[in-house]
Amino acid sequence: MIVGAGKGKQYSNVLEKPLSKGKQEVSLSAFALLFSELVQYNQTQVDNIAELERRLEDAGYAVGARVLELLCHRDKGNRRETRLLGILSFVHSTVWKVLFGKVADSLEKGTEHEDEYMISEKELLVNRFISVPKDMGTFNCGAFAAGIVKGVLDGAGFPAVVTAHFVPVEGQLRPRTTILIKFAEEVKSFVIFFLNVLCNLNWVVFSHQLLQAAVSNEYRSSKCFLSSNGYFEEKRGWDNVRLSFFIIFLKTSWHEERRYSKIGTFSLLSILTVSSTYQLLHMLPINFCTR
Amino acid sequence: MAPLAPRSGDAVFANVERVNAELFTLTYGAIVRQLLTDLEEVDEVNKQLDLMGYNIGIRLVDEFLAKSNVSRCVNFKETAEVIAKVGFKMFLGVTASVTNWDVDGTSCSLILEDNPLVDFVELPDTCQGLYYCNILSGVIRGALEMVSMKTEVTWLRDMLRGDDAYELRLKLLKQVPEEYPYKDDE
């Protein structure tokens, strides 16, 4: 019934259609006109600037979430970045290059807060043909790009608050756009830290898969996990993740002691503690695992 | 100054700035999704998309005329050809073909084989009445209205709805005589 489209060929399902290489282009004006309609339409739906930015961010979020899926599938063999800096540079270079045709001008770490990062762009594509009227104050159409970044980060398991700001630059008429990324508390927390430690160990084949599954949103929705060794056929949520962790830790602590040297003391401690008993794992409060 | 020779769609497209079609596709998808959430009724979404297209069309025609050097078309047949071969190519990077003329040469079909708007798209059961690409018909209507042609543009075939191509029916309703917008004594 539902048919995907392609070069004169029909597919019974959009999934059957081969994934394009992503080389197709449209004119910049076509995009600019479309984007301007998006902004104008949303202007009719809101009564204040914050709301307008939020709606643009929502639209961008939808784009970002899909771009992540698309790029991971096409370019990275279905692997996702699991480290904070990895995902940031993925956004800054890969995503930017695909969407805006160039790598972003800079990626910096915030000086005041540990968990803040900034991506700056002298002339952001979406702001190219936009001039903000005086009465709209600090409104920035870059909210759309911020939404894209948020979509990518969220999809990869690094929830963050992302906002776009104009920053005046000396000797330049137009301000540059800075996208400020402030990661959510839990990114720094135990779970992600743990997952990253696992990623560093990176020796059990299915620990990686598990990691992929766990950092993606799947662990919230109790979907099935399939491990490479087929031990767990239908897994439901964290019980099985815990069980799998348990096995990984057990193996880790018994056979890979030498590798501990490159991991911090805390992680060593936590692995040993956790691996000592499955019961203890069971006592992990579930809140640790959900956002 | 002698008028410049009209340029082909390919030549214009090669010279304009371009962006990745996926950004365009996904952004359009985001717009349609937003409309579906806001307006709820599929018919309303169709209307809104058409309106957005119209707004784009009335702005886009300026750029089209400036960059393509196309001069006045002698008849509607030529107009349709120019839209299909130059207009579509210049903005979307694809071409359409023109067929199915009626006897008096006032309506025809534009057939699109490749359509950058619909990559990654499938219509869920709840949106079967949606003309996903309705923005395109709006664009054509808006652009033609700016060059004094009242037209009606409708979708005949839509691959998202199970047809084998995208077919737009273009119907010339009325050719508006050119009028200056001001009077002599003003």
Interface residues (C-beta under 8 A of the other chain):
Chain A: M1 I2 V3 G4 A5 K7 G8 Q10 N13 V14 S20 G22 Q24 E25 V26 S27 L28 S29 A30 F31 L33 L34 F35 E37 L38 Q40 Y41 N42 Q45 R55 D58 A59 G60 A62 V63 R66 V67 L70 V98 L99 F100 G101 L125
Chain B: F13 V16 E17 R18 V19 N20 A21 E22 L23 F24 L26 T27 Y28 G29 A30 I31 R33 Q34 L35 D38 Q48 M52 N55 I56 R59 L60 E63 M90 F91 L92 G93 E113 D114 N115 P116 V118 D119 F120 V121 E122 L123 P124 I135 M159 L160 R161 G162 D163 D164 A165 Y166
